[in-house]
Amino acid sequence: MRQVLAALATGVTSRAELTRATGLDDDLVDGVLDHLVRTGLLEAQQLGGGCPDNGCGGCPSSRTDGSAGCGSASPATSRGPVALTLRRREELG
């Protein structure tokens, strides 16, 4: 978890960069990111536009199985870009 936080603090901007910077595998990075979001150290915001013409399955928020995923609770289970914001300790209260 420290490696992921340190990489994010230095400006790493993607999951692929996180795996390269930390040497951790994709699943472990996803697990750490999910944990950091649940604990409030990271804020995740799904990025995307309106609904596509071909329905929910083609939406950036759709799940990996192609089903609708609007409001997906986890960056690891959604498709499409997610903005992760590293929160400062003083913001956590």
MODELLER restraints for C-alpha pairs under 7 A, 6 or more apart:
rsr = mdl.restraints
at = mdl.atoms
rsr.add(forms.Gaussian(group=physical.xy_distance, feature=features.Distance(at['CA:1:A'], at['CA:32:A']), mean=5.95, stdev=0.5))
rsr.add(forms.Gaussian(group=physical.xy_distance, feature=features.Distance(at['CA:3:A'], at['CA:22:A']), mean=5.80, stdev=0.5))
rsr.add(forms.Gaussian(group=physical.xy_distance, feature=features.Distance(at['CA:4:A'], at['CA:18:A']), mean=6.61, stdev=0.5))
rsr.add(forms.Gaussian(group=physical.xy_distance, feature=features.Distance(at['CA:4:A'], at['CA:22:A']), mean=6.56, stdev=0.5))
rsr.add(forms.Gaussian(group=physical.xy_distance, feature=features.Distance(at['CA:7:A'], at['CA:18:A']), mean=6.58, stdev=0.5))
rsr.add(forms.Gaussian(group=physical.xy_distance, feature=features.Distance(at['CA:7:A'], at['CA:21:A']), mean=6.56, stdev=0.5))
rsr.add(forms.Gaussian(group=physical.xy_distance, feature=features.Distance(at['CA:12:A'], at['CA:18:A']), mean=6.42, stdev=0.5))
rsr.add(forms.Gaussian(group=physical.xy_distance, feature=features.Distance(at['CA:19:A'], at['CA:25:A']), mean=5.98, stdev=0.5))
rsr.add(forms.Gaussian(group=physical.xy_distance, feature=features.Distance(at['CA:19:A'], at['CA:26:A']), mean=6.25, stdev=0.5))
rsr.add(forms.Gaussian(group=physical.xy_distance, feature=features.Distance(at['CA:19:A'], at['CA:29:A']), mean=6.69, stdev=0.5))
rsr.add(forms.Gaussian(group=physical.xy_distance, feature=features.Distance(at['CA:30:A'], at['CA:76:A']), mean=5.54, stdev=0.5))
rsr.add(forms.Gaussian(group=physical.xy_distance, feature=features.Distance(at['CA:34:A'], at['CA:74:A']), mean=6.17, stdev=0.5))
rsr.add(forms.Gaussian(group=physical.xy_distance, feature=features.Distance(at['CA:34:A'], at['CA:75:A']), mean=6.86, stdev=0.5))
rsr.add(forms.Gaussian(group=physical.xy_distance, feature=features.Distance(at['CA:36:A'], at['CA:42:A']), mean=5.36, stdev=0.5))
rsr.add(forms.Gaussian(group=physical.xy_distance, feature=features.Distance(at['CA:37:A'], at['CA:43:A']), mean=5.70, stdev=0.5))
rsr.add(forms.Gaussian(group=physical.xy_distance, feature=features.Distance(at['CA:37:A'], at['CA:44:A']), mean=6.54, stdev=0.5))
rsr.add(forms.Gaussian(group=physical.xy_distance, feature=features.Distance(at['CA:41:A'], at['CA:86:A']), mean=6.17, stdev=0.5))
rsr.add(forms.Gaussian(group=physical.xy_distance, feature=features.Distance(at['CA:41:A'], at['CA:87:A']), mean=5.36, stdev=0.5))
rsr.add(forms.Gaussian(group=physical.xy_distance, feature=features.Distance(at['CA:42:A'], at['CA:84:A']), mean=6.16, stdev=0.5))
rsr.add(forms.Gaussian(group=physical.xy_distance, feature=features.Distance(at['CA:42:A'], at['CA:85:A']), mean=5.40, stdev=0.5))
rsr.add(forms.Gaussian(group=physical.xy_distance, feature=features.Distance(at['CA:42:A'], at['CA:86:A']), mean=4.69, stdev=0.5))
rsr.add(forms.Gaussian(group=physical.xy_distance, feature=features.Distance(at['CA:42:A'], at['CA:87:A']), mean=5.75, stdev=0.5))
rsr.add(forms.Gaussian(group=physical.xy_distance, feature=features.Distance(at['CA:43:A'], at['CA:84:A']), mean=5.49, stdev=0.5))
rsr.add(forms.Gaussian(group=physical.xy_distance, feature=features.Distance(at['CA:43:A'], at['CA:85:A']), mean=5.00, stdev=0.5))
rsr.add(forms.Gaussian(group=physical.xy_distance, feature=features.Distance(at['CA:43:A'], at['CA:86:A']), mean=6.61, stdev=0.5))
rsr.add(forms.Gaussian(group=physical.xy_distance, feature=features.Distance(at['CA:44:A'], at['CA:82:A']), mean=6.36, stdev=0.5))
rsr.add(forms.Gaussian(group=physical.xy_distance, feature=features.Distance(at['CA:44:A'], at['CA:83:A']), mean=5.65, stdev=0.5))
rsr.add(forms.Gaussian(group=physical.xy_distance, feature=features.Distance(at['CA:44:A'], at['CA:84:A']), mean=4.65, stdev=0.5))
rsr.add(forms.Gaussian(group=physical.xy_distance, feature=features.Distance(at['CA:44:A'], at['CA:85:A']), mean=6.58, stdev=0.5))
rsr.add(forms.Gaussian(group=physical.xy_distance, feature=features.Distance(at['CA:45:A'], at['CA:82:A']), mean=5.57, stdev=0.5))
rsr.add(forms.Gaussian(group=physical.xy_distance, feature=features.Distance(at['CA:45:A'], at['CA:83:A']), mean=5.14, stdev=0.5))
rsr.add(forms.Gaussian(group=physical.xy_distance, feature=features.Distance(at['CA:45:A'], at['CA:84:A']), mean=6.58, stdev=0.5))
rsr.add(forms.Gaussian(group=physical.xy_distance, feature=features.Distance(at['CA:46:A'], at['CA:81:A']), mean=6.48, stdev=0.5))
rsr.add(forms.Gaussian(group=physical.xy_distance, feature=features.Distance(at['CA:46:A'], at['CA:82:A']), mean=4.53, stdev=0.5))
rsr.add(forms.Gaussian(group=physical.xy_distance, feature=features.Distance(at['CA:46:A'], at['CA:83:A']), mean=6.38, stdev=0.5))
rsr.add(forms.Gaussian(group=physical.xy_distance, feature=features.Distance(at['CA:47:A'], at['CA:81:A']), mean=5.50, stdev=0.5))
rsr.add(forms.Gaussian(group=physical.xy_distance, feature=features.Distance(at['CA:47:A'], at['CA:82:A']), mean=5.43, stdev=0.5))
rsr.add(forms.Gaussian(group=physical.xy_distance, feature=features.Distance(at['CA:47:A'], at['CA:83:A']), mean=6.72, stdev=0.5))
rsr.add(forms.Gaussian(group=physical.xy_distance, feature=features.Distance(at['CA:48:A'], at['CA:60:A']), mean=6.34, stdev=0.5))
rsr.add(forms.Gaussian(group=physical.xy_distance, feature=features.Distance(at['CA:51:A'], at['CA:59:A']), mean=6.45, stdev=0.5))
rsr.add(forms.Gaussian(group=physical.xy_distance, feature=features.Distance(at['CA:52:A'], at['CA:58:A']), mean=6.66, stdev=0.5))
rsr.add(forms.Gaussian(group=physical.xy_distance, feature=features.Distance(at['CA:52:A'], at['CA:59:A']), mean=6.02, stdev=0.5))
rsr.add(forms.Gaussian(group=physical.xy_distance, feature=features.Distance(at['CA:56:A'], at['CA:62:A']), mean=6.31, stdev=0.5))
rsr.add(forms.Gaussian(group=physical.xy_distance, feature=features.Distance(at['CA:56:A'], at['CA:67:A']), mean=6.71, stdev=0.5))
rsr.add(forms.Gaussian(group=physical.xy_distance, feature=features.Distance(at['CA:56:A'], at['CA:68:A']), mean=5.01, stdev=0.5))
rsr.add(forms.Gaussian(group=physical.xy_distance, feature=features.Distance(at['CA:57:A'], at['CA:66:A']), mean=4.55, stdev=0.5))
rsr.add(forms.Gaussian(group=physical.xy_distance, feature=features.Distance(at['CA:57:A'], at['CA:67:A']), mean=5.16, stdev=0.5))
rsr.add(forms.Gaussian(group=physical.xy_distance, feature=features.Distance(at['CA:57:A'], at['CA:68:A']), mean=5.77, stdev=0.5))
rsr.add(forms.Gaussian(group=physical.xy_distance, feature=features.Distance(at['CA:60:A'], at['CA:79:A']), mean=5.26, stdev=0.5))
rsr.add(forms.Gaussian(group=physical.xy_distance, feature=features.Distance(at['CA:60:A'], at['CA:80:A']), mean=4.27, stdev=0.5))
rsr.add(forms.Gaussian(group=physical.xy_distance, feature=features.Distance(at['CA:61:A'], at['CA:69:A']), mean=5.20, stdev=0.5))
rsr.add(forms.Gaussian(group=physical.xy_distance, feature=features.Distance(at['CA:61:A'], at['CA:70:A']), mean=5.50, stdev=0.5))
rsr.add(forms.Gaussian(group=physical.xy_distance, feature=features.Distance(at['CA:61:A'], at['CA:78:A']), mean=5.62, stdev=0.5))
rsr.add(forms.Gaussian(group=physical.xy_distance, feature=features.Distance(at['CA:61:A'], at['CA:79:A']), mean=5.44, stdev=0.5))
rsr.add(forms.Gaussian(group=physical.xy_distance, feature=features.Distance(at['CA:61:A'], at['CA:80:A']), mean=6.05, stdev=0.5))
rsr.add(forms.Gaussian(group=physical.xy_distance, feature=features.Distance(at['CA:62:A'], at['CA:68:A']), mean=4.65, stdev=0.5))
rsr.add(forms.Gaussian(group=physical.xy_distance, feature=features.Distance(at['CA:62:A'], at['CA:69:A']), mean=4.35, stdev=0.5))
rsr.add(forms.Gaussian(group=physical.xy_distance, feature=features.Distance(at['CA:62:A'], at['CA:70:A']), mean=6.76, stdev=0.5))
rsr.add(forms.Gaussian(group=physical.xy_distance, feature=features.Distance(at['CA:62:A'], at['CA:78:A']), mean=6.03, stdev=0.5))
rsr.add(forms.Gaussian(group=physical.xy_distance, feature=features.Distance(at['CA:62:A'], at['CA:79:A']), mean=5.87, stdev=0.5))
rsr.add(forms.Gaussian(group=physical.xy_distance, feature=features.Distance(at['CA:63:A'], at['CA:69:A']), mean=5.19, stdev=0.5))
rsr.add(forms.Gaussian(group=physical.xy_distance, feature=features.Distance(at['CA:63:A'], at['CA:77:A']), mean=5.95, stdev=0.5))
rsr.add(forms.Gaussian(group=physical.xy_distance, feature=features.Distance(at['CA:63:A'], at['CA:78:A']), mean=4.88, stdev=0.5))
rsr.add(forms.Gaussian(group=physical.xy_distance, feature=features.Distance(at['CA:63:A'], at['CA:79:A']), mean=6.03, stdev=0.5))
rsr.add(forms.Gaussian(group=physical.xy_distance, feature=features.Distance(at['CA:64:A'], at['CA:77:A']), mean=6.47, stdev=0.5))
rsr.add(forms.Gaussian(group=physical.xy_distance, feature=features.Distance(at['CA:64:A'], at['CA:78:A']), mean=6.44, stdev=0.5))
rsr.add(forms.Gaussian(group=physical.xy_distance, feature=features.Distance(at['CA:64:A'], at['CA:79:A']), mean=6.41, stdev=0.5))
rsr.add(forms.Gaussian(group=physical.xy_distance, feature=features.Distance(at['CA:69:A'], at['CA:78:A']), mean=6.72, stdev=0.5))
rsr.add(forms.Gaussian(group=physical.xy_distance, feature=features.Distance(at['CA:72:A'], at['CA:78:A']), mean=6.22, stdev=0.5))
rsr.add(forms.Gaussian(group=physical.xy_distance, feature=features.Distance(at['CA:75:A'], at['CA:82:A']), mean=6.58, stdev=0.5))
